[in-house]
Amino acid sequence: MVSHAGHGWWPYWVPLFSFLILGEIAGRAPETWQPLSLPIKVLVPGVLFAWFYARGAYPELRGWRPRGRDLLLDTTVGVVGGAVWMAPYLLALRFDPPLWTALPEFFQPSPEDAFDSAQLGQHFVGLALGLRVLGYAAVTPFVEEVFVRSWLARFADVFDQRIDFRDVPLARFSWRSFWLVVIFFTASHVPWEWPVAVLWIVGTQLWFYHRRQLGALVVVHASSNLSIFLFVWLMDGRWLGPNGLPQSLWFFL
């Protein structure tokens, strides 16, 4: 068994929780501060992750070289996951009022929380979109995957034993780690996303047990997020609701 220095948690915790904490701060900050929140929420976790990676903190990502067929399969799984994420809400928008209005307000998408591409000003819409896709399809997949499927899943199996999580193989199945991953990932999203978040995390966790490579799940996650972003960007105002009225889709982001 390899001897490890320290508990090894910080590289997995710091990037993700910096993102979550900065998001909470941004949500409570004065409106005049909002233009600063987007670049900070993207760049700080991204830089922290890159710093830890450069120091050799993620051995589970090193040496991963995807082959063409595997990359195509992982990307396909991600795109299908993105479609599953959006499909119930796109269907609900075909009705007047949207079908989700039958649910408690807690589980309804809120237009007030939708991404505002003009938040940096009308002259910087392209920059805002670029930062959003960078955070959504590059930074988030890395920081979430190393925490959830590498640290959390392995730590869940040994927290009550005198075993370092780094000695647990990646993608080792146990019901305890499986359900903890599902619960954490779901709870880390806003309530209206919970039904589709459960479907997405269960499906991709099963794929993880098949692929047994963390890099493959980064590709899956990035492909899901990028496909959602591209669909919203291309179809916003073109997705028609009742009576042929165009619908805004930015609530997905």
ZICORFEN-V317796 format. One record per pair of residues at least 4 apart in sequence whose C-alpha atoms are under 8 Angstrom apart, sorted by sequence separation. I is the first residue (numbers start at 1). J is the second residue. If there is no record, write none. Layout:
# ZICORFEN-V317796
i=(I & I)
j=(J & J)
This chain:
# ZICORFEN-V317796
i=(4 & 9 & 10 & 11 & 12 & 13 & 14 & 15 & 16 & 17 & 18 & 19 & 20 & 21 & 22 & 23 & 24 & 25 & 29 & 30 & 33 & 34 & 35 & 36 & 37 & 38 & 39 & 40 & 41 & 42 & 43 & 44 & 45 & 46 & 47 & 48 & 49 & 50 & 51 & 52 & 53 & 58 & 66 & 67 & 68 & 69 & 70 & 71 & 72 & 73 & 74 & 75 & 76 & 77 & 78 & 79 & 80 & 81 & 82 & 83 & 84 & 86 & 87 & 88 & 89 & 90 & 91 & 93 & 94 & 95 & 97 & 101 & 103 & 104 & 110 & 118 & 120 & 121 & 124 & 125 & 126 & 127 & 128 & 129 & 130 & 131 & 132 & 133 & 134 & 135 & 136 & 137 & 138 & 139 & 140 & 141 & 142 & 143 & 144 & 145 & 146 & 147 & 148 & 149 & 150 & 151 & 152 & 153 & 154 & 155 & 158 & 159 & 163 & 164 & 168 & 173 & 174 & 175 & 176 & 177 & 178 & 179 & 180 & 181 & 182 & 183 & 184 & 185 & 187 & 189 & 190 & 193 & 194 & 195 & 196 & 197 & 198 & 199 & 200 & 201 & 202 & 203 & 204 & 205 & 206 & 207 & 208 & 213 & 214 & 215 & 216 & 217 & 218 & 219 & 220 & 221 & 222 & 223 & 224 & 225 & 226 & 227 & 228 & 229 & 230 & 231 & 232 & 234 & 235 & 240 & 241 & 29 & 52 & 53 & 66 & 93 & 103 & 120 & 133 & 134 & 135 & 136 & 145 & 146 & 147 & 148 & 149 & 158 & 173 & 189 & 208 & 211 & 231 & 240 & 241 & 52 & 92 & 93 & 118 & 119 & 158 & 159 & 208 & 240 & 241 & 26 & 92 & 100 & 101 & 118 & 120 & 158 & 186 & 187 & 239 & 240 & 26 & 92 & 100 & 117 & 120 & 157 & 186 & 189 & 208 & 238 & 239 & 117 & 119 & 155 & 208 & 237 & 238 & 239 & 118 & 155 & 236 & 237 & 26 & 89 & 117 & 154 & 186 & 236 & 237 & 117 & 154 & 185 & 186 & 236 & 237 & 204 & 236 & 23 & 151 & 154 & 235 & 236 & 22 & 154 & 186 & 154 & 182 & 185 & 204 & 157 & 232 & 22 & 23 & 154 & 232 & 22 & 157 & 182 & 150 & 156 & 157 & 181 & 182 & 232 & 149 & 156 & 19 & 149 & 19 & 154 & 153 & 156 & 228 & 229 & 19 & 152 & 153 & 18 & 19 & 18 & 153 & 178 & 152 & 153 & 15 & 16 & 152 & 15 & 14 & 15 & 149 & 15 & 148 & 14 & 15 & 148 & 173 & 148 & 171 & 172 & 11 & 171 & 11 & 171 & 170 & 171 & 170 & 170 & 11 & 11 & 150 & 149 & 146 & 145 & 145 & 145 & 142 & 141 & 141 & 141 & 141 & 108 & 109 & 35 & 107 & 108 & 137 & 138 & 34 & 35 & 106 & 107 & 137 & 106 & 107 & 136 & 137 & 58 & 137 & 42 & 46 & 136 & 137 & 38 & 42 & 60 & 136 & 39 & 42 & 43 & 38 & 42 & 46 & 49 & 133 & 38 & 41 & 45 & 49 & 133 & 42 & 46 & 45 & 85 & 84 & 85 & 85 & 84 & 85 & 84 & 81 & 81 & 81 & 16 & 77 & 15 & 16 & 12 & 16 & 12 & 13 & 116 & 12 & 115 & 114 & 115 & 114 & 113 & 114 & 115 & 12 & 114 & 111 & 78 & 79 & 82 & 83 & 110 & 9 & 74 & 78 & 82 & 86 & 109 & 74 & 77 & 78 & 81 & 82 & 75 & 76 & 78 & 79 & 80 & 83 & 71 & 74 & 75 & 78 & 79 & 82 & 83 & 96 & 74 & 78 & 82 & 94 & 95 & 96 & 76 & 78 & 94 & 95 & 71 & 75 & 79 & 93 & 94 & 64 & 75 & 93 & 66 & 64 & 60 & 61 & 60 & 61 & 93 & 60 & 7 & 2 & 1 & 86)
j=(8 & 13 & 14 & 15 & 16 & 17 & 18 & 19 & 20 & 21 & 22 & 23 & 24 & 25 & 26 & 27 & 28 & 29 & 33 & 34 & 37 & 38 & 39 & 40 & 41 & 42 & 43 & 44 & 45 & 46 & 47 & 48 & 49 & 50 & 51 & 52 & 53 & 54 & 55 & 56 & 57 & 62 & 70 & 71 & 72 & 73 & 74 & 75 & 76 & 77 & 78 & 79 & 80 & 81 & 82 & 83 & 84 & 85 & 86 & 87 & 88 & 90 & 91 & 92 & 93 & 94 & 95 & 97 & 98 & 99 & 101 & 105 & 107 & 108 & 114 & 122 & 124 & 125 & 128 & 129 & 130 & 131 & 132 & 133 & 134 & 135 & 136 & 137 & 138 & 139 & 140 & 141 & 142 & 143 & 144 & 145 & 146 & 147 & 148 & 149 & 150 & 151 & 152 & 153 & 154 & 155 & 156 & 157 & 158 & 159 & 162 & 163 & 167 & 168 & 172 & 177 & 178 & 179 & 180 & 181 & 182 & 183 & 184 & 185 & 186 & 187 & 188 & 189 & 191 & 193 & 194 & 197 & 198 & 199 & 200 & 201 & 202 & 203 & 204 & 205 & 206 & 207 & 208 & 209 & 210 & 211 & 212 & 217 & 218 & 219 & 220 & 221 & 222 & 223 & 224 & 225 & 226 & 227 & 228 & 229 & 230 & 231 & 232 & 233 & 234 & 235 & 236 & 238 & 239 & 244 & 245 & 34 & 57 & 58 & 71 & 98 & 108 & 125 & 138 & 139 & 140 & 141 & 150 & 151 & 152 & 153 & 154 & 163 & 178 & 194 & 213 & 216 & 236 & 245 & 246 & 58 & 98 & 99 & 124 & 125 & 164 & 165 & 214 & 246 & 247 & 33 & 99 & 107 & 108 & 125 & 127 & 165 & 193 & 194 & 246 & 247 & 34 & 100 & 108 & 125 & 128 & 165 & 194 & 197 & 216 & 246 & 247 & 126 & 128 & 164 & 217 & 246 & 247 & 248 & 128 & 165 & 246 & 247 & 37 & 100 & 128 & 165 & 197 & 247 & 248 & 129 & 166 & 197 & 198 & 248 & 249 & 217 & 249 & 37 & 165 & 168 & 249 & 250 & 37 & 169 & 201 & 170 & 198 & 201 & 220 & 174 & 249 & 40 & 41 & 172 & 250 & 41 & 176 & 201 & 170 & 176 & 177 & 201 & 202 & 252 & 170 & 177 & 41 & 171 & 42 & 177 & 177 & 180 & 252 & 253 & 44 & 177 & 178 & 44 & 45 & 45 & 180 & 205 & 180 & 181 & 44 & 45 & 181 & 45 & 45 & 46 & 181 & 48 & 181 & 48 & 49 & 184 & 209 & 185 & 208 & 209 & 49 & 209 & 52 & 212 & 212 & 213 & 213 & 214 & 57 & 58 & 214 & 214 & 214 & 214 & 217 & 218 & 218 & 218 & 219 & 221 & 222 & 191 & 192 & 119 & 191 & 192 & 221 & 222 & 119 & 120 & 191 & 192 & 222 & 192 & 193 & 222 & 223 & 146 & 225 & 131 & 135 & 225 & 226 & 128 & 132 & 150 & 226 & 131 & 134 & 135 & 131 & 135 & 139 & 142 & 226 & 132 & 135 & 139 & 143 & 229 & 139 & 143 & 143 & 196 & 196 & 197 & 199 & 199 & 200 & 200 & 200 & 203 & 204 & 143 & 204 & 143 & 144 & 143 & 147 & 146 & 147 & 250 & 147 & 250 & 250 & 251 & 251 & 251 & 252 & 253 & 151 & 253 & 251 & 219 & 220 & 223 & 224 & 251 & 151 & 216 & 220 & 224 & 228 & 251 & 217 & 220 & 221 & 224 & 225 & 219 & 220 & 222 & 223 & 224 & 227 & 216 & 219 & 220 & 223 & 224 & 227 & 228 & 241 & 220 & 224 & 228 & 240 & 241 & 242 & 223 & 225 & 241 & 242 & 219 & 223 & 227 & 241 & 242 & 213 & 224 & 242 & 216 & 215 & 213 & 214 & 214 & 215 & 247 & 215 & 164 & 167 & 167 & 252)
